[in-house]
Amino acid sequence: MELCDGCAAGENIDPRSVMTNVQLKLFASYRRHLPPDSEGGVCSLDVPAGTQVIDLLIRFGVPTSDGASVILVNGRSVKPERVLEEEDVIAAFPAMAGG
């Protein structure tokens, strides 16, 4: 059982009340999806524990259909269902085709 500062022993904690701090970095045309006060294409966010990468991207209007975006967490390619952890850095940019 998890305890927090100020919680009595044996008291259950609603997991939705626990927040996780992450950074969202959007590149190229995706920068327009960030809040206006973001600097350098990055914003720091507190999200509920259990939030998945896809949840965050949908929240900000980033395209999530197959192949539309390149998504990295801490510099590594991940599945959209990955649950975010404290201090994760999520980066997304449009997939580009070349030839």
TAVEN-V809407 format. One record per pair of residues at least 12 apart in sequence whose C-alpha atoms are under 7 Angstrom apart, sorted by sequence separation. I is the first residue (numbers start at 1). J is the second residue. D is the distance in Angstrom with one decimal. If there is no record, write none. Layout:
{{I:J:D} {I:J:D}}
//
This chain:
{{27:41:6.5} {74:88:6.1} {26:41:5.5} {73:88:6.5} {74:89:5.1} {25:41:5.6} {26:42:6.6} {73:89:5.5} {74:90:6.5} {25:42:4.4} {73:90:4.5} {24:42:5.6} {25:43:6.7} {72:90:5.8} {73:91:6.3} {23:42:6.8} {24:43:5.4} {72:91:5.1} {23:43:5.7} {24:44:6.4} {71:91:5.8} {72:92:6.4} {23:44:4.4} {71:92:4.6} {22:44:5.9} {23:45:6.0} {70:92:5.5} {71:93:6.9} {22:45:5.4} {69:92:6.5} {70:93:5.4} {21:45:5.6} {22:46:6.4} {69:93:5.6} {70:94:6.1} {21:46:4.4} {69:94:4.6} {70:95:5.5} {20:46:5.3} {21:47:6.4} {34:60:6.8} {54:80:4.8} {68:94:6.2} {69:95:4.8} {19:46:5.7} {20:47:5.2} {33:60:5.7} {53:80:5.2} {54:81:6.2} {68:95:5.6} {19:47:5.3} {20:48:6.0} {33:61:6.3} {52:80:6.9} {53:81:6.1} {67:95:6.7} {19:48:4.5} {20:49:5.6} {33:62:6.9} {52:81:5.4} {53:82:5.8} {18:48:5.9} {19:49:5.3} {52:82:5.4} {53:83:6.3} {17:48:6.6} {18:49:5.6} {52:83:4.2} {53:84:6.3} {16:48:5.5} {30:62:6.6} {51:83:5.6} {52:84:5.6} {16:49:6.1} {50:83:5.7} {51:84:5.8} {15:49:6.3} {50:84:6.7} {30:93:6.3} {22:86:6.1} {23:87:6.9} {20:85:6.5} {21:86:5.3} {22:87:4.8} {23:88:6.4} {24:89:6.0} {25:90:6.0} {26:91:5.8} {27:92:6.4} {28:93:6.4} {20:86:5.1} {21:87:5.6} {22:88:5.0} {23:89:4.7} {24:90:4.9} {25:91:4.6} {26:92:5.2} {27:93:5.0} {22:89:5.9} {23:90:6.1} {24:91:6.0} {25:92:6.5} {26:93:6.1}}
//
